[in-house]
Amino acid sequence: MIRKATIEDIPAIMVMAEVVFRQTYATILSPEQMDYMMDMMYSETSLMKQMTQDGHIFFIEDGRGYVSYRHQGLDDDGYDVFHLEKLYVMPAEQKTGFGRVLFDTIVNEVKAYTSSHKRLELNVNRENPALDFYEHLGMRRDRQGDFPIGNGFYMNDYIMAIDL
């Protein structure tokens, strides 16, 4: 069962991230950038801050995967923008439809907001094979950028979007 995660789920998220994040980016990022990003995004301190201060809402199914999003607010075009922060599926669960279930969980959350013009966006590395997955779900490549994250590292991403 997919359920809303709490701070008690941080250890489970960390365990899954250690497997799936590292596997996803093994051929894309240097070992140094991988370690930096794991600490930046998946340390206990970072996950606690995301959940308690940064407005990230996580959903988890133990041992299968996790997803999170946050509400960004209105953009210049009048869209209420939500950002899909993370969507990771454990290797044994990939290509089973579970990723779609996690994505739909967030889409349904966003649709529940009362604003009429909603957009869901996400950053995805331009070399990530998940690009095809997101396009299959109806997302489009909206723009791209090279975003500094510290220590001289960058995220080289497409920003994908879908209007809901």
SERO-4910 file (N, C-alpha, C, O; in steps of 0.05 Angstrom, whole numbers):
BEGIN
 pado doro    nc1    nc2    nc3   cac1   cac2   cac3    cc1    cc2    cc3    oc1    oc2    oc3
  Met    A     16    -24      0      0      0      0     17     25      0     35     28     16
  Ile    A     12     43    -18     25     69    -19     12     85      3    -13     87      5
  Arg    A     28     98     19     18    115     41     35    140     43     58    141     34
  Lys    A     23    160     55     38    185     60     60    178     80     56    166    101
  Ala    A     84    187     74    107    182     91    108    202    114     99    225    111
  Thr    A    120    194    136    125    211    159    155    211    164    171    197    151
  Ile    A    164    226    184    192    227    190    202    199    200    226    193    198
  Glu    A    184    182    209    191    155    217    200    138    193    213    118    196
  Asp    A    192    147    169    199    133    144    226    141    133    235    130    112
  Ile    A    239    161    145    264    170    134    285    148    131    298    146    110
  Pro    A    288    130    151    308    108    147    301     90    122    319     82    108
  Ala    A    276     85    118    268     68     95    274     83     68    283     70     49
  Ile    A    269    109     68    275    124     44    305    124     39    313    121     16
  Met    A    320    127     59    349    128     57    360    101     46    377    100     28
  Val    A    349     79     56    357     52     46    351     49     17    367     39      1
  Met    A    326     56      9    319     54    -19    335     72    -37    344     64    -59
  Ala    A    340     97    -28    356    116    -44    384    105    -48    395    109    -70
  Glu    A    396     93    -28    423     82    -31    424     62    -54    445     60    -67
  Val    A    403     48    -59    402     28    -81    395     42   -107    410     42   -126
  Val    A    371     54   -107    360     63   -133    372     89   -144    376     91   -168
  Phe    A    378    108   -127    391    132   -136    419    126   -147    426    135   -169
  Arg    A    434    110   -132    461    103   -141    460     87   -167    476     91   -185
  Gln    A    441     69   -170    439     53   -194    431     71   -218    442     69   -240
  Thr    A    412     89   -214    402    107   -235    425    124   -246    427    128   -270
  Tyr    A    442    134   -229    462    154   -237    490    143   -239    509    158   -242
  Ala    A    494    117   -237    521    105   -237    537    112   -261    561    116   -259
  Thr    A    524    113   -284    539    119   -309    536    148   -318    546    156   -339
  Ile    A    522    164   -302    516    192   -309    533    211   -293    544    231   -303
  Leu    A    536    206   -267    550    224   -249    577    212   -240    580    187   -239
  Ser    A    596    229   -234    621    220   -222    616    209   -194    596    217   -182
  Pro    A    633    192   -184    629    182   -156    629    205   -136    614    204   -117
  Glu    A    645    226   -141    645    249   -123    619    264   -123    609    272   -102
  Gln    A    607    268   -147    582    282   -148    560    265   -137    542    275   -123
  Met    A    561    239   -141    541    220   -130    541    222    -99    520    226    -87
  Asp    A    565    221    -87    567    222    -58    556    249    -48    542    251    -28
  Tyr    A    563    271    -62    555    297    -54    524    299    -55    511    309    -37
  Met    A    512    289    -77    483    291    -80    468    273    -61    447    280    -51
  Met    A    480    249    -55    467    232    -35    466    246     -8    445    244      5
  Asp    A    487    259      0    487    273     25    468    297     24    453    302     43
  Met    A    469    312      1    452    336     -2    422    329     -1    407    345     10
  Met    A    415    307    -13    386    301    -17    376    278      1    352    277      7
  Tyr    A    394    261     11    384    237     24    396    232     52    392    210     63
  Ser    A    411    251     63    420    248     90    395    250    108    375    261    100
  Glu    A    397    240    132    375    242    151    368    271    156    344    278    157
  Thr    A    388    288    159    383    316    163    369    329    140    350    345    144
  Ser    A    378    323    116    365    334     92    336    325     89    318    342     84
  Leu    A    331    300     92    304    290     90    286    301    111    262    308    106
  Met    A    296    304    135    280    316    157    273    345    150    250    353    154
  Lys    A    292    360    139    287    388    131    266    389    108    248    405    109
  Gln    A    270    371     89    251    371     66    222    366     77    203    380     68
  Met    A    219    348     96    192    341    106    181    361    125    157    366    125
  Thr    A    198    374    141    187    391    162    189    421    156    174    436    168
  Gln    A    207    429    138    210    457    132    206    465    103    196    487     98
  Asp    A    212    447     85    212    455     56    186    448     42    183    453     18
  Gly    A    167    436     56    141    430     44    140    406     26    121    404     10
  His    A    160    389     27    159    364     10    140    344     23    141    339     47
  Ile    A    122    334      7    104    313     16    112    287      2    112    285    -22
  Phe    A    118    267     18    128    242      9    106    220     11     89    221     29
  Phe    A    107    202     -8     91    178     -7    110    155    -11    130    157    -25
  Ile    A    104    132      2    123    110      2    107     84      2     85     82     13
  Glu    A    119     64    -11    111     37     -7    137     22      1    155     20    -16
  Asp    A    138     13     25    162      1     36    174    -20     17    160    -39      9
  Gly    A    200    -17     11    214    -36     -5    208    -34    -35    221    -48    -51
  Arg    A    190    -18    -43    183    -16    -72    191     11    -84    201     12   -107
  Gly    A    186     33    -70    193     59    -81    181     82    -65    167     78    -46
  Tyr    A    188    106    -74    178    130    -61    176    153    -81    188    152   -103
  Val    A    160    173    -74    155    196    -91    150    220    -73    139    216    -51
  Ser    A    158    243    -82    151    267    -67    146    291    -85    155    291   -108
  Tyr    A    132    310    -74    126    335    -89    124    358    -69    122    354    -45
  Arg    A    125    382    -81    120    406    -64    105    426    -82    107    426   -106
  His    A     90    443    -68     75    464    -81     93    488    -84    104    498    -64
  Gln    A     97    499   -108    115    522   -113     99    548   -113    110    568   -105
  Gly    A     74    548   -122     59    573   -124     54    581   -152     59    565   -171
  Leu    A     44    605   -156     36    614   -183     61    623   -199     79    635   -188
  Asp    A     60    616   -225     81    625   -243     71    650   -258     49    659   -253
  Asp    A     88    661   -275     81    685   -290     57    681   -309     44    701   -317
  Asp    A     52    657   -317     30    651   -335      4    645   -321    -17    639   -334
  Gly    A      4    647   -294    -21    642   -279    -25    613   -272    -47    606   -262
  Tyr    A     -6    595   -277     -8    567   -269      0    564   -240     20    575   -231
  Asp    A    -14    547   -226     -6    539   -199     13    516   -203      5    494   -212
  Val    A     38    520   -196     59    500   -203     66    483   -179     69    492   -157
  Phe    A     68    457   -185     76    437   -166    101    423   -177    103    419   -201
  His    A    119    417   -159    144    404   -169    146    376   -159    146    371   -135
  Leu    A    149    357   -178    154    330   -171    183    328   -164    201    330   -181
  Glu    A    189    324   -139    217    325   -129    231    299   -133    254    298   -142
  Lys    A    218    277   -127    231    251   -129    210    230   -137    187    230   -129
  Leu    A    219    212   -154    203    188   -161    223    166   -167    236    166   -188
  Tyr    A    226    148   -148    245    126   -151    232    100   -145    218     97   -125
  Val    A    237     81   -162    226     54   -160    249     34   -157    269     35   -173
  Met    A    248     16   -138    269     -3   -134    272    -21   -159    252    -25   -174
  Pro    A    296    -30   -165    301    -45   -190    282    -68   -195    274    -71   -218
  Ala    A    275    -83   -175    257   -106   -180    229    -98   -187    213   -114   -198
  Glu    A    222    -72   -182    195    -62   -187    193    -46   -213    172    -37   -221
  Gln    A    216    -41   -225    216    -25   -250    204    -41   -273    207    -65   -275
  Lys    A    190    -26   -290    176    -38   -313    153    -56   -305    146    -74   -320
  Thr    A    142    -52   -281    118    -67   -272     93    -50   -272     71    -61   -267
  Gly    A     95    -24   -277     73     -6   -275     72      9   -248     56     26   -244
  Phe    A     90      1   -230     90     14   -204     99     43   -205     88     60   -190
  Gly    A    117     50   -223    125     78   -227    101     95   -235     98    118   -226
  Arg    A     84     84   -252     60     98   -261     41    102   -237     29    124   -235
  Val    A     39     83   -220     22     85   -196     32    107   -178     17    123   -168
  Leu    A     59    109   -174     70    130   -158     65    158   -171     57    177   -157
  Phe    A     69    159   -197     64    184   -211     34    192   -208     28    216   -202
  Asp    A     16    174   -212    -12    180   -210    -20    188   -182    -39    204   -178
  Thr    A     -6    178   -162    -11    187   -135     -7    217   -132    -23    231   -120
  Ile    A     15    227   -144     20    256   -142      1    271   -160     -9    292   -152
  Val    A     -5    261   -184    -24    275   -201    -51    278   -187    -63    300   -188
  Asn    A    -60    258   -173    -85    259   -159    -83    279   -135   -103    293   -130
  Glu    A    -61    280   -122    -57    300   -101    -59    328   -112    -73    345   -101
  Val    A    -45    333   -134    -45    360   -147    -73    367   -157    -82    390   -153
  Lys    A    -87    348   -169   -114    354   -179   -133    362   -157   -153    375   -162
  Ala    A   -127    353   -132   -145    359   -110   -143    389   -101   -161    398    -87
  Tyr    A   -122    403   -109   -120    431   -102   -142    446   -118   -150    438   -139
  Thr    A   -151    468   -106   -175    482   -117   -169    500   -141   -187    508   -155
  Ser    A   -143    506   -146   -137    523   -169   -145    510   -195   -145    485   -197
  Ser    A   -152    526   -215   -162    515   -240   -140    509   -260   -143    490   -276
  His    A   -118    523   -260    -96    519   -279    -72    509   -263    -58    524   -250
  Lys    A    -67    483   -264    -46    470   -249    -25    459   -268    -32    449   -290
  Arg    A      0    460   -260     21    448   -276     39    432   -257     47    442   -236
  Leu    A     46    408   -266     65    392   -251     91    392   -267     92    386   -291
  Glu    A    113    399   -253    139    400   -266    159    382   -251    155    375   -228
  Leu    A    180    374   -265    201    360   -253    227    365   -267    227    370   -291
  Asn    A    249    364   -253    276    365   -265    285    336   -269    282    319   -251
  Val    A    295    330   -292    306    303   -298    332    307   -313    333    321   -333
  Asn    A    352    293   -305    378    294   -318    375    287   -348    361    269   -355
  Arg    A    388    303   -365    385    300   -394    395    273   -403    389    265   -426
  Glu    A    411    258   -387    421    232   -395    405    209   -382    411    185   -386
  Asn    A    385    216   -366    370    196   -351    351    180   -370    335    193   -384
  Pro    A    353    154   -370    334    138   -386    305    141   -379    287    134   -395
  Ala    A    299    153   -356    272    157   -347    258    178   -364    233    181   -362
  Leu    A    272    193   -381    260    212   -399    237    200   -415    215    211   -417
  Asp    A    242    176   -425    221    162   -441    197    156   -424    174    158   -433
  Phe    A    202    148   -399    180    142   -380    162    166   -376    138    164   -378
  Tyr    A    175    189   -371    159    213   -365    144    223   -390    122    232   -389
  Glu    A    157    220   -414    143    228   -438    119    209   -443     98    218   -453
  His    A    123    184   -437    101    164   -440     77    172   -422     54    166   -429
  Leu    A     83    184   -399     62    193   -381     49    219   -389     30    228   -376
  Gly    A     58    231   -411     46    255   -421     61    281   -415     52    303   -422
  Met    A     84    278   -402    100    302   -396    115    310   -421    121    294   -438
  Arg    A    122    336   -422    136    347   -445    162    360   -435    163    369   -412
  Arg    A    182    361   -452    206    376   -445    200    405   -449    197    414   -472
  Asp    A    199    420   -428    191    447   -429    214    466   -432    213    486   -448
  Arg    A    236    461   -418    260    477   -420    283    461   -408    279    439   -398
  Gln    A    307    472   -409    330    459   -398    349    478   -385    348    502   -390
  Gly    A    367    468   -369    386    485   -356    408    469   -342    405    445   -339
  Asp    A    429    483   -335    451    472   -319    451    487   -293    457    510   -292
  Phe    A    443    473   -272    437    485   -246    459    479   -226    463    455   -220
  Pro    A    473    499   -216    494    494   -196    482    484   -170    462    495   -160
  Ile    A    495    464   -158    485    452   -133    505    454   -111    501    444    -89
  Gly    A    528    466   -117    549    468    -97    573    451   -103    571    432   -119
  Asn    A    596    457    -91    621    442    -95    630    440   -124    645    422   -131
  Gly    A    621    459   -140    628    459   -169    612    439   -185    618    435   -209
  Phe    A    591    427   -174    575    408   -188    550    421   -199    540    442   -189
  Tyr    A    539    410   -221    515    419   -234    496    397   -238    504    373   -241
  Met    A    471    403   -239    450    385   -249    444    395   -277    435    417   -281
  Asn    A    448    377   -297    444    383   -325    417    371   -332    415    348   -340
  Asp    A    396    387   -330    369    377   -330    351    388   -352    355    411   -362
  Tyr    A    332    372   -360    308    382   -373    288    387   -351    288    374   -330
  Ile    A    272    408   -355    249    412   -337    225    403   -354    218    415   -375
  Met    A    212    382   -344    189    371   -358    164    381   -345    164    388   -321
  Ala    A    142    382   -360    117    393   -349     93    379   -361     94    368   -383
  Ile    A     72    379   -345     46    370   -354     25    388   -341     26    394   -317
  Asp    A      7    398   -358    -15    414   -347    -38    396   -339    -45    377   -353
  Leu    A    -48    402   -315    -69    384   -303    -95    400   -301   -116    389   -291
***
